[in-house]
């Protein structure tokens, strides 16, 4: 477990690393290849989905309640992830709910598989989806269709990072994070100010708090935040 520079959490915890989505802009894949052969990343396939059972107890070592971004270097709810991996991670979250007060923030691109686990998910799980553009809006709809909240999900959120286009926001979200693409990828998409402004306007209408990442600052006018003081956190 590591302290992190990610502005909206305190620590990252990676009992699962690796992913099969194949996103061309993936920061985690780039980092895994830099670390290949070290820190649990396989030498032959650094981004191969891997379960690190030795890391399961790490959140229990933190004494103060913390926000923990879980599986920041992988996908926890991919259809390739064995069910026992997820079950063991959820069990740790339950223990921390009772003993530590931690919040576990999870992002997925396959929210349709969350329904297999929601009956055993702890109340300290903040479940989110990654959404890059309008083509991925279905993930937010799947997350906020009402079924998950009825079964006990406390916080449903979305990370619009990297922001690759305008996005329509469902009113049922509890929290939104917006960020720009990082790295120097050929074809890298820079967010436009009107995309950001449109998202803030929707969040303002629905009363949804928004976390603006620092890497967005080059892409907005300084007065933008003053226009939406009630939603930007």
DOZAKOL-230999 format. One record per residue: residue number from 1; residue in three letters; x, y, z of N, C-alpha, C in turn. Coordinates in Angstrom, 3 decimals. Example, Ala and Ser with C-alpha at 12.3 -4.5 7.8 and 13.67 -1.06 7.14 Angstrom:
BEGIN
ATOM nutor mivo       nx       ny       nz      cax      cay      caz       cx       cy       cz
ATOM     1  ala   13.190   -5.690    7.800   12.300   -4.500    7.800   13.200   -3.300    7.800
ATOM     2  ser   12.850   -2.250    7.080   13.670   -1.060    7.140   12.900    0.030    7.870
***
This chain:
BEGIN
ATOM nutor mivo       nx       ny       nz      cax      cay      caz       cx       cy       cz
ATOM     1  unk    0.853   -1.190    0.000    0.000    0.000    0.000    0.888    1.238    0.000
ATOM     2  unk    0.480    2.231   -0.774    1.297    3.421   -0.918    0.482    4.692   -0.710
ATOM     3  unk    1.132    5.677   -0.086    0.563    7.024   -0.134    0.593    7.474   -1.589
ATOM     4  unk   -0.337    8.323   -1.953   -0.472    8.642   -3.362   -0.579   10.133   -3.595
ATOM     5  unk   -0.225   10.549   -4.814   -0.400   11.933   -5.219   -1.774   12.177   -5.832
ATOM     6  unk   -2.569   11.135   -5.973   -3.942   11.304   -6.465   -4.695   12.166   -5.454
ATOM     7  unk   -5.254   13.266   -5.922   -5.749   14.282   -4.998   -6.974   13.851   -4.196
ATOM     8  unk   -7.739   12.895   -4.693   -9.015   12.581   -4.051   -8.967   11.353   -3.135
ATOM     9  unk   -7.785   10.828   -2.867   -7.680    9.709   -1.931   -6.385    9.830   -1.134
ATOM    10  unk   -6.251    8.972   -0.121   -5.063    9.004    0.736   -4.029    7.947    0.356
ATOM    11  unk   -4.532    6.754    0.000   -3.651    5.630   -0.309   -4.172    4.884   -1.534
ATOM    12  unk   -3.275    4.160   -2.189   -3.675    3.183   -3.193   -3.362    1.782   -2.658
ATOM    13  unk   -4.239    0.853   -2.979   -4.102   -0.535   -2.528   -4.377   -1.429   -3.733
ATOM    14  unk   -3.433   -2.301   -4.042   -3.537   -3.088   -5.263   -3.426   -4.588   -5.024
ATOM    15  unk   -4.457   -5.192   -4.421   -4.457   -6.650   -4.304   -4.631   -7.331   -5.659
ATOM    16  unk   -5.164   -6.598   -6.637   -5.212   -7.073   -8.017   -4.498   -6.049   -8.889
ATOM    17  unk   -3.604   -6.509   -9.746   -3.001   -5.653  -10.758   -3.266   -6.266  -12.128
ATOM    18  unk   -3.235   -5.423  -13.133   -3.424   -5.902  -14.493   -4.867   -5.823  -14.956
ATOM    19  unk   -5.032   -5.839  -16.273   -6.348   -5.598  -16.860   -6.332   -6.088  -18.300
ATOM    20  unk   -7.519   -6.412  -18.829   -7.630   -6.877  -20.210   -8.452   -5.933  -21.088
ATOM    21  unk   -8.765   -4.728  -20.610   -9.561   -3.806  -21.415   -8.785   -3.287  -22.629
ATOM    22  unk   -7.487   -3.077  -22.489   -6.672   -2.657  -23.618   -6.821   -1.209  -24.024
ATOM    23  unk   -7.101   -0.308  -23.092   -7.267    1.110  -23.405   -5.926    1.712  -23.842
ATOM    24  unk   -5.876    2.425  -24.963   -4.600    2.930  -25.475   -3.973    4.013  -24.611
ATOM    25  unk   -4.751    4.663  -23.774   -4.258    5.771  -22.947   -3.939    5.339  -21.524
ATOM    26  unk   -3.950    4.049  -21.238   -3.896    3.541  -19.865   -2.587    3.886  -19.150
ATOM    27  unk   -2.718    4.644  -18.075   -1.556    4.994  -17.240   -1.031    3.758  -16.519
ATOM    28  unk   -1.935    2.936  -16.019   -1.516    1.766  -15.238   -0.686    0.807  -16.078
ATOM    29  unk   -1.054    0.617  -17.335   -0.280   -0.263  -18.215    1.134    0.283  -18.415
ATOM    30  unk    1.230    1.594  -18.663    2.554    2.199  -18.849    3.412    1.994  -17.606
ATOM    31  unk    2.822    2.194  -16.440    3.567    2.045  -15.197    3.972    0.591  -14.964
ATOM    32  unk    3.074   -0.339  -15.264    3.386   -1.756  -15.072    4.582   -2.182  -15.917
ATOM    33  unk    4.670   -1.672  -17.140    5.798   -2.032  -17.999    7.098   -1.397  -17.515
ATOM    34  unk    7.002   -0.254  -16.876    8.208    0.328  -16.277    8.708   -0.513  -15.120
ATOM    35  unk    7.781   -1.163  -14.429    8.117   -1.924  -13.230    8.212   -3.428  -13.491
ATOM    36  unk    8.211   -3.847  -14.733    8.187   -5.282  -15.060    9.325   -6.020  -14.362
ATOM    37  unk    8.945   -7.153  -13.795    9.916   -7.958  -13.075   10.159   -7.510  -11.653
ATOM    38  unk    9.477   -6.451  -11.220    9.642   -5.931   -9.858    8.277   -5.651   -9.250
ATOM    39  unk    8.231   -5.634   -7.916    7.038   -5.232   -7.169    5.787   -6.029   -7.571
ATOM    40  unk    5.997   -7.265   -7.964    4.852   -8.127   -8.270    4.352   -8.067   -9.697
ATOM    41  unk    5.013   -7.299  -10.566    4.601   -7.236  -11.970    5.407   -8.261  -12.768
ATOM    42  unk    4.736   -9.242  -13.382    5.459  -10.325  -14.069    6.419   -9.806  -15.138
ATOM    43  unk    7.547  -10.440  -15.264    8.550  -10.037  -16.238    8.037  -10.218  -17.671
ATOM    44  unk    7.338  -11.326  -17.920    6.920  -11.623  -19.286    5.704  -10.807  -19.715
ATOM    45  unk    4.725  -10.677  -18.838    3.506   -9.911  -19.139    3.192   -9.036  -17.924
ATOM    46  unk    3.778   -7.862  -17.831    3.642   -7.046  -16.620    2.212   -6.670  -16.276
ATOM    47  unk    1.337   -6.584  -17.282   -0.032   -6.146  -17.012   -1.021   -7.304  -17.032
ATOM    48  unk   -0.506   -8.521  -16.914   -1.378   -9.679  -16.800   -2.148   -9.618  -15.489
ATOM    49  unk   -3.471   -9.850  -15.490   -4.219   -9.842  -14.236   -3.595  -10.790  -13.212
ATOM    50  unk   -3.252  -10.238  -12.053   -2.502  -10.973  -11.034   -3.089  -10.668   -9.666
ATOM    51  unk   -3.251  -11.699   -8.856   -3.765  -11.539   -7.493   -2.601  -11.572   -6.512
ATOM    52  unk   -2.520  -10.532   -5.676   -1.443  -10.421   -4.694   -2.029  -10.662   -3.296
ATOM    53  unk   -2.146  -11.917   -2.950   -2.787  -12.272   -1.684   -2.003  -11.737   -0.490
ATOM    54  unk   -0.692  -11.551   -0.672    0.126  -11.050    0.423   -0.182   -9.589    0.766
ATOM    55  unk   -0.931   -8.902   -0.077   -1.261   -7.508    0.175   -2.614   -7.320    0.862
ATOM    56  unk   -3.342   -8.406    1.079   -4.703   -8.289    1.592   -4.771   -7.602    2.954
ATOM    57  unk   -3.784   -7.824    3.796   -3.835   -7.266    5.145   -3.362   -5.831    5.268
ATOM    58  unk   -2.913   -5.222    4.190   -2.316   -3.892    4.273   -3.252   -2.818    4.834
ATOM    59  unk   -4.531   -2.772    4.456   -5.393   -1.727    5.025   -5.546   -1.811    6.538
ATOM    60  unk   -5.409   -3.011    7.082   -5.537   -3.179    8.527   -4.355   -2.589    9.281
ATOM    61  unk   -3.262   -2.318    8.569   -2.097   -1.714    9.205   -2.264   -0.210    9.400
ATOM    62  unk   -3.243    0.386    8.718   -3.511    1.822    8.865   -4.419    2.047   10.059
ATOM    63  unk   -3.987    2.851   10.986   -4.755    3.068   12.210   -5.833    4.137   12.047
ATOM    64  unk   -5.534    5.166   11.245   -6.492    6.249   11.072   -7.417    5.963    9.889
ATOM    65  unk   -8.699    6.327    9.981   -9.603    6.169    8.840   -9.054    6.875    7.602
ATOM    66  unk   -9.039    6.165    6.492   -8.432    6.686    5.268   -9.304    6.363    4.060
ATOM    67  unk   -9.110    7.163    3.008   -9.735    6.876    1.727   -8.723    6.110    0.881
ATOM    68  unk   -9.126    4.923    0.449   -8.200    4.003   -0.199   -8.708    3.670   -1.600
ATOM    69  unk   -7.973    4.114   -2.609   -8.288    3.789   -3.994   -7.840    2.352   -4.234
ATOM    70  unk   -8.796    1.474   -4.476   -8.538    0.043   -4.552   -8.415   -0.423   -6.002
ATOM    71  unk   -7.351   -1.163   -6.285   -7.054   -1.671   -7.627   -6.866   -0.525   -8.619
ATOM    72  unk   -6.078    0.456   -8.209   -5.744    1.564   -9.108   -4.892    1.102  -10.282
ATOM    73  unk   -4.249   -0.054  -10.123   -3.386   -0.606  -11.179   -4.019   -1.827  -11.840
ATOM    74  unk   -5.337   -1.921  -11.772   -5.998   -3.065  -12.381   -7.497   -2.885  -12.404
ATOM    75  unk   -8.187   -3.934  -12.771   -9.651   -3.959  -12.841  -10.171   -5.023  -11.888
ATOM    76  unk  -10.966   -4.606  -10.916  -11.450   -5.533   -9.894  -12.656   -6.342  -10.362
ATOM    77  unk  -13.451   -5.781  -11.270  -14.699   -6.432  -11.646  -14.723   -6.895  -13.109
ATOM    78  unk  -13.562   -7.145  -13.690  -13.536   -7.690  -15.042  -14.068   -9.117  -15.070
ATOM    79  unk  -14.616   -9.526  -16.221  -15.166  -10.878  -16.289  -14.079  -11.945  -16.275
ATOM    80  unk  -12.825  -11.525  -16.356  -11.690  -12.453  -16.285  -11.185  -12.644  -14.851
ATOM    81  unk  -11.729  -11.867  -13.907  -11.262  -11.924  -12.518  -11.970  -13.063  -11.787
ATOM    82  unk  -11.248  -14.034  -11.246  -11.879  -15.127  -10.508  -12.685  -14.616   -9.312
ATOM    83  unk  -13.824  -15.193   -9.076  -14.704  -14.749   -7.988  -14.020  -14.793   -6.620
ATOM    84  unk  -13.180  -15.802   -6.319  -12.537  -15.812   -4.993  -11.645  -14.594   -4.745
ATOM    85  unk  -11.044  -14.027   -5.802  -10.233  -12.829   -5.620  -11.104  -11.688   -5.070
ATOM    86  unk  -12.229  -11.476   -5.719  -13.125  -10.381   -5.306  -13.673  -10.645   -3.915
ATOM    87  unk  -14.041  -11.883   -3.642  -14.601  -12.232   -2.341  -13.617  -11.920   -1.213
ATOM    88  unk  -12.357  -12.240   -1.402  -11.360  -11.985   -0.361  -11.141  -10.491   -0.142
ATOM    89  unk  -11.188   -9.710   -1.218  -11.028   -8.261   -1.080  -12.212   -7.660   -0.344
ATOM    90  unk  -13.419   -8.088   -0.669  -14.612   -7.577    0.006  -14.608   -7.936    1.491
ATOM    91  unk  -14.082   -9.097    1.820  -13.995   -9.494    3.230  -13.088   -8.543    4.014
ATOM    92  unk  -11.981   -8.126    3.398  -11.089   -7.163    4.053  -11.813   -5.834    4.243
ATOM    93  unk  -12.560   -5.409    3.249  -13.318   -4.157    3.370  -14.310   -4.224    4.522
ATOM    94  unk  -14.957   -5.355    4.673  -15.901   -5.522    5.785  -15.183   -5.399    7.134
ATOM    95  unk  -14.048   -6.048    7.262  -13.296   -5.976    8.523  -12.903   -4.527    8.812
ATOM    96  unk  -12.460   -3.820    7.773  -12.053   -2.420    7.958  -13.237   -1.520    8.271
ATOM    97  unk  -14.396   -1.862    7.768  -15.603   -1.102    8.110  -15.876   -1.171    9.613
ATOM    98  unk  -15.693   -2.339   10.175  -15.969   -2.530   11.599  -14.834   -2.027   12.497
ATOM    99  unk  -13.598   -2.121   12.021  -12.451   -1.875   12.907  -11.661   -0.607   12.608
ATOM   100  unk  -11.722   -0.105   11.381  -10.830    0.986   11.004  -11.545    2.224   10.469
ATOM   101  unk  -12.730    2.068    9.911  -13.438    3.215    9.360  -12.933    3.663    8.001
ATOM   102  unk  -12.201    2.800    7.294  -11.693    3.160    5.975  -12.831    3.214    4.953
ATOM   103  unk  -12.634    4.040    3.930  -13.486    4.054    2.756  -12.679    3.499    1.585
ATOM   104  unk  -13.279    2.587    0.818  -12.600    1.979   -0.324  -13.251    2.470   -1.615
ATOM   105  unk  -12.462    3.167   -2.422  -12.946    3.749   -3.672  -12.507    2.853   -4.834
ATOM   106  unk  -13.481    2.319   -5.549  -13.209    1.383   -6.636  -13.782    1.935   -7.937
ATOM   107  unk  -13.000    1.841   -9.010  -13.459    2.209  -10.348  -13.473    0.965  -11.233
ATOM   108  unk  -14.487    0.884  -12.089  -14.587   -0.233  -13.021  -15.097    0.252  -14.367
ATOM   109  unk  -14.808   -0.516  -15.397  -15.379   -0.270  -16.719  -16.379   -1.355  -17.101
ATOM   110  unk  -16.633   -2.262  -16.166  -17.593   -3.332  -16.407  -18.599   -3.399  -15.261
ATOM   111  unk  -19.410   -2.352  -15.085  -20.336   -2.327  -13.949  -21.424   -3.388  -14.028
ATOM   112  unk  -21.626   -3.986  -15.202  -22.652   -5.021  -15.314  -22.342   -6.227  -14.440
ATOM   113  unk  -21.053   -6.408  -14.093  -20.681   -7.561  -13.270  -20.754   -7.268  -11.774
ATOM   114  unk  -20.975   -6.017  -11.421  -21.061   -5.658  -10.009  -22.256   -6.323   -9.346
ATOM   115  unk  -23.297   -6.571  -10.134  -24.512   -7.155   -9.563  -24.267   -8.531   -8.949
ATOM   116  unk  -23.214   -9.194   -9.371  -22.899  -10.504   -8.787  -22.389  -10.379   -7.350
ATOM   117  unk  -21.943   -9.162   -6.972  -21.283   -8.985   -5.682  -22.015   -8.023   -4.735
ATOM   118  unk  -22.980   -7.291   -5.246  -23.542   -6.207   -4.450  -24.220   -6.697   -3.179
ATOM   119  unk  -24.730   -7.916   -3.176  -25.388   -8.438   -1.970  -24.417   -8.640   -0.816
ATOM   120  unk  -23.122   -8.739   -1.134  -22.132   -8.938   -0.070  -21.170   -7.754    0.024
ATOM   121  unk  -21.474   -6.670   -0.660  -20.593   -5.497   -0.632  -20.786   -4.718    0.665
ATOM   122  unk  -19.712   -4.229    1.256  -19.803   -3.492    2.524  -20.247   -2.050    2.306
ATOM   123  unk  -20.769   -1.393    3.338  -21.237   -0.003    3.208  -20.120    1.004    3.010
ATOM   124  unk  -18.882    0.617    3.274  -17.760    1.544    3.073  -17.152    1.439    1.680
ATOM   125  unk  -17.859    0.785    0.750  -17.426    0.702   -0.638  -18.057    1.832   -1.440
ATOM   126  unk  -17.224    2.710   -1.983  -17.670    3.730   -2.935  -17.426    3.170   -4.324
ATOM   127  unk  -18.481    2.880   -5.040  -18.371    2.193   -6.315  -18.504    3.188   -7.462
ATOM   128  unk  -17.503    3.204   -8.336  -17.498    4.159   -9.428  -17.229    3.522  -10.773
ATOM   129  unk  -17.513    4.283  -11.817  -17.229    3.837  -13.182  -16.346    4.869  -13.869
ATOM   130  unk  -15.483    4.393  -14.745  -14.652    5.259  -15.566  -15.408    5.565  -16.859
ATOM   131  unk  -15.496    6.842  -17.187  -16.238    7.272  -18.375  -15.395    8.300  -19.117
ATOM   132  unk  -15.059    8.014  -20.365  -14.204    8.908  -21.132  -15.009    9.844  -22.044
ATOM   133  unk  -16.125    9.347  -22.560  -16.897   10.116  -23.528  -18.325    9.596  -23.551
ATOM   134  unk  -19.117   10.133  -24.469  -20.528    9.747  -24.551  -20.703    8.257  -24.826
ATOM   135  unk  -19.742    7.645  -25.501  -19.868    6.213  -25.810  -19.840    5.339  -24.567
ATOM   136  unk  -19.332    5.868  -23.467  -19.256    5.092  -22.223  -20.298    5.528  -21.198
ATOM   137  unk  -21.252    6.359  -21.597  -22.286    6.807  -20.654  -23.098    5.648  -20.096
ATOM   138  unk  -23.188    4.553  -20.866  -23.949    3.400  -20.408  -23.448    2.873  -19.072
ATOM   139  unk  -22.175    3.087  -18.782  -21.634    2.606  -17.506  -22.289    3.325  -16.340
ATOM   140  unk  -22.489    4.641  -16.482  -23.158    5.394  -15.415  -24.612    4.965  -15.278
ATOM   141  unk  -25.262    4.694  -16.395  -26.660    4.254  -16.344  -26.778    2.912  -15.647
ATOM   142  unk  -25.840    2.012  -15.946  -25.838    0.706  -15.276  -25.617    0.853  -13.779
ATOM   143  unk  -24.735    1.780  -13.419  -24.415    1.979  -12.004  -25.577    2.607  -11.241
ATOM   144  unk  -26.364    3.445  -11.903  -27.390    4.231  -11.214  -28.812    3.802  -11.559
ATOM   145  unk  -28.983    2.550  -12.000  -30.314    2.125  -12.414  -31.274    1.894  -11.255
ATOM   146  unk  -30.790    2.084  -10.044  -31.634    1.939   -8.863  -31.450    0.635   -8.132
ATOM   147  unk  -31.076   -0.400   -8.854  -30.940   -1.727   -8.243  -29.849   -1.745   -7.184
ATOM   148  unk  -28.708   -1.158   -7.477  -27.584   -1.201   -6.548  -27.876   -0.407   -5.283
ATOM   149  unk  -28.498    0.745   -5.421  -28.839    1.545   -4.239  -29.861    0.811   -3.371
ATOM   150  unk  -30.792    0.127   -3.991  -31.783   -0.632   -3.243  -31.141   -1.757   -2.443
ATOM   151  unk  -29.999   -2.242   -2.922  -29.323   -3.337   -2.245  -28.226   -2.861   -1.299
ATOM   152  unk  -28.151   -1.542   -1.070  -27.259   -1.054   -0.027  -26.069   -0.235   -0.459
ATOM   153  unk  -25.865   -0.016   -1.768  -24.735    0.796   -2.202  -24.913    2.226   -1.710
ATOM   154  unk  -23.914    2.742   -1.008  -24.023    4.076   -0.405  -23.614    5.184   -1.371
ATOM   155  unk  -22.492    5.006   -2.036  -21.937    6.044   -2.913  -21.713    5.473   -4.307
ATOM   156  unk  -22.371    6.084   -5.303  -22.158    5.749   -6.706  -21.528    6.959   -7.379
ATOM   157  unk  -20.361    6.773   -8.011  -19.652    7.918   -8.549  -19.056    7.608   -9.913
ATOM   158  unk  -18.551    8.645  -10.555  -17.966    8.474  -11.879  -16.675    9.267  -11.980
ATOM   159  unk  -15.685    8.674  -12.617  -14.435    9.352  -12.917  -14.396    9.638  -14.415
ATOM   160  unk  -14.499   10.909  -14.775  -14.433   11.318  -16.179  -12.979   11.664  -16.496
ATOM   161  unk  -12.174   10.627  -16.501  -10.738   10.795  -16.718  -10.172    9.562  -17.414
ATOM   162  unk   -9.556    9.735  -18.557   -9.349   11.016  -19.248  -10.617   11.483  -19.951
ATOM   163  unk  -10.893   12.769  -19.872  -12.078   13.329  -20.502  -11.807   13.505  -21.999
ATOM   164  unk  -12.556   12.733  -22.807  -12.343   12.730  -24.254  -13.518   13.308  -25.037
ATOM   165  unk  -14.501   13.865  -24.341  -15.649   14.423  -25.038  -16.730   14.837  -24.071
ATOM   166  unk  -17.789   15.473  -24.568  -18.892   15.865  -23.692  -19.617   14.633  -23.158
ATOM   167  unk  -20.135   14.742  -21.946  -20.776   13.604  -21.283  -22.067   14.080  -20.617
ATOM   168  unk  -23.126   13.276  -20.744  -24.383   13.541  -20.041  -24.349   12.824  -18.693
ATOM   169  unk  -24.700   13.548  -17.658  -24.565   13.050  -16.294  -25.929   12.650  -15.724
ATOM   170  unk  -26.098   11.421  -15.257  -27.356   11.059  -14.597  -27.467   11.727  -13.227
ATOM   171  unk  -28.654   12.116  -12.876  -28.857   12.859  -11.632  -28.632   12.012  -10.393
ATOM   172  unk  -28.590   10.684  -10.549  -28.465    9.794   -9.387  -27.042    9.640   -8.866
ATOM   173  unk  -26.056   10.189   -9.557  -24.676   10.083   -9.073  -24.488   10.866   -7.778
ATOM   174  unk  -23.567   10.387   -6.955  -23.259   11.054   -5.686  -21.993   11.904   -5.761
ATOM   175  unk  -21.155   11.652   -6.771  -19.860   12.334   -6.827  -19.276   12.168   -8.225
ATOM   176  unk  -18.546   13.187   -8.690  -17.905   13.146   -9.994  -16.467   13.640   -9.863
ATOM   177  unk  -15.556   12.950  -10.524  -14.166   13.392  -10.649  -13.904   13.659  -12.129
ATOM   178  unk  -13.265   14.789  -12.430  -12.924   15.106  -13.824  -11.413   15.296  -13.925
ATOM   179  unk  -10.814   14.710  -14.960   -9.374   14.852  -15.155   -8.998   14.737  -16.613
ATOM   180  unk   -7.813   15.200  -16.944   -7.306   15.158  -18.314   -6.422   13.936  -18.527
ATOM   181  unk   -6.233   13.569  -19.776   -5.331   12.470  -20.118   -3.896   12.866  -19.804
ATOM   182  unk   -3.142   11.945  -19.263   -1.735   12.180  -18.954   -0.853   11.468  -19.973
ATOM   183  unk    0.428   11.783  -19.948    1.369   11.135  -20.848    1.475   11.855  -22.177
ATOM   184  unk    2.278   11.291  -23.065    2.556   11.899  -24.372    2.159   10.978  -25.517
ATOM   185  unk    1.074   10.271  -25.337    0.611    9.327  -26.355    0.314   10.048  -27.671
ATOM   186  unk    0.697    9.422  -28.775    0.313    9.945  -30.078   -1.203    9.879  -30.199
ATOM   187  unk   -1.825   10.969  -30.535   -3.278   11.005  -30.580   -3.915   11.399  -29.257
ATOM   188  unk   -3.098   11.835  -28.328   -3.592   12.267  -27.016   -4.667   13.344  -27.178
ATOM   189  unk   -5.770   13.178  -26.460   -6.903   14.089  -26.567   -6.893   15.072  -25.408
ATOM   190  unk   -6.893   16.345  -25.725   -6.951   17.379  -24.703   -8.398   17.833  -24.514
ATOM   191  unk   -8.856   17.950  -23.264  -10.249   18.346  -23.034  -10.508   19.795  -23.443
ATOM   192  unk  -11.711   20.041  -23.888  -12.112   21.394  -24.247  -12.885   22.014  -23.084
ATOM   193  unk  -12.759   23.312  -22.965  -13.391   23.980  -21.831  -14.905   23.801  -21.834
ATOM   194  unk  -15.513   23.809  -23.016  -16.970   23.691  -23.031  -17.439   22.318  -22.577
ATOM   195  unk  -16.600   21.260  -22.776  -16.947   19.954  -22.229  -17.018   20.043  -20.707
ATOM   196  unk  -15.978   20.658  -20.122  -15.918   20.778  -18.660  -17.086   21.616  -18.146
ATOM   197  unk  -17.346   22.730  -18.808  -18.412   23.630  -18.374  -19.775   22.944  -18.441
ATOM   198  unk  -20.006   22.157  -19.491  -21.279   21.457  -19.616  -21.476   20.436  -18.506
ATOM   199  unk  -20.399   19.756  -18.129  -20.490   18.783  -17.034  -20.782   19.494  -15.719
ATOM   200  unk  -20.094   20.608  -15.471  -20.328   21.364  -14.242  -21.755   21.896  -14.185
ATOM   201  unk  -22.293   22.317  -15.318  -23.665   22.828  -15.346  -24.650   21.724  -14.983
ATOM   202  unk  -24.423   20.514  -15.495  -25.303   19.391  -15.156  -25.180   19.031  -13.677
ATOM   203  unk  -23.952   19.009  -13.182  -23.736   18.696  -11.770  -24.397   19.743  -10.886
ATOM   204  unk  -24.314   20.998  -11.289  -24.950   22.069  -10.535  -26.462   21.884  -10.507
ATOM   205  unk  -27.028   21.515  -11.634  -28.480   21.295  -11.715  -28.930   20.151  -10.824
ATOM   206  unk  -28.118   19.093  -10.764  -28.497   17.906   -9.993  -27.982   17.929   -8.555
ATOM   207  unk  -27.151   18.914   -8.211  -26.603   18.981   -6.860  -25.549   17.938   -6.587
ATOM   208  unk  -24.738   17.611   -7.592  -23.692   16.592   -7.454  -22.346   17.278   -7.243
ATOM   209  unk  -21.620   16.984   -6.169  -20.287   17.579   -5.979  -19.299   17.061   -7.023
ATOM   210  unk  -18.385   17.938   -7.423  -17.400   17.611   -8.458  -15.999   17.879   -7.925
ATOM   211  unk  -15.099   16.930   -8.164  -13.685   17.127   -7.847  -12.951   17.368   -9.150
ATOM   212  unk  -12.337   18.542   -9.273  -11.584   18.906  -10.469  -10.107   18.626  -10.228
ATOM   213  unk   -9.517   17.740  -11.013   -8.104   17.431  -10.849   -7.239   18.593  -11.323
ATOM   214  unk   -6.082   18.710  -10.722   -5.183   19.810  -11.053   -4.756   19.794  -12.521
ATOM   215  unk   -4.731   18.604  -13.149   -4.252   18.545  -14.528   -5.245   19.134  -15.529
ATOM   216  unk   -6.403   19.604  -15.039   -7.366   20.282  -15.908   -7.088   21.783  -16.020
ATOM   217  unk   -6.270   22.310  -15.142   -6.090   23.763  -15.075   -5.659   24.411  -16.392
ATOM   218  unk   -4.845   23.746  -17.221   -4.481   24.397  -18.485   -5.637   24.536  -19.472
ATOM   219  unk   -6.770   23.901  -19.187   -7.839   23.826  -20.182   -9.086   24.626  -19.828
ATOM   220  unk   -9.055   25.405  -18.760  -10.233   26.196  -18.428   -9.851   27.639  -18.143
ATOM   221  unk  -10.824   28.498  -18.263  -10.663   29.892  -17.889  -10.740   30.004  -16.378
ATOM   222  unk  -10.011   30.911  -15.804   -9.971   31.045  -14.351  -11.299   31.360  -13.705
ATOM   223  unk  -12.233   31.900  -14.479  -13.537   32.259  -13.925  -14.511   31.094  -13.904
ATOM   224  unk  -14.123   29.964  -14.491  -15.040   28.835  -14.586  -15.472   28.335  -13.216
ATOM   225  unk  -14.530   28.204  -12.290  -14.865   27.700  -10.969  -15.750   28.675  -10.205
ATOM   226  unk  -15.576   29.972  -10.450  -16.414   30.961   -9.785  -17.861   30.879  -10.263
ATOM   227  unk  -18.054   30.345  -11.458  -19.397   30.232  -12.012  -20.186   29.107  -11.347
ATOM   228  unk  -19.471   28.111  -10.809  -20.131   26.959  -10.189  -19.563   26.707   -8.791
ATOM   229  unk  -19.677   27.678   -7.905  -19.032   27.530   -6.579  -19.689   26.490   -5.704
ATOM   230  unk  -20.932   26.105   -5.991  -21.645   25.190   -5.118  -21.299   23.727   -5.365
ATOM   231  unk  -20.744   23.412   -6.539  -20.503   22.007   -6.845  -19.035   21.619   -6.824
ATOM   232  unk  -18.149   22.553   -7.138  -16.731   22.206   -7.232  -16.132   22.111   -5.832
ATOM   233  unk  -15.501   20.977   -5.566  -14.914   20.741   -4.242  -13.388   20.705   -4.345
***
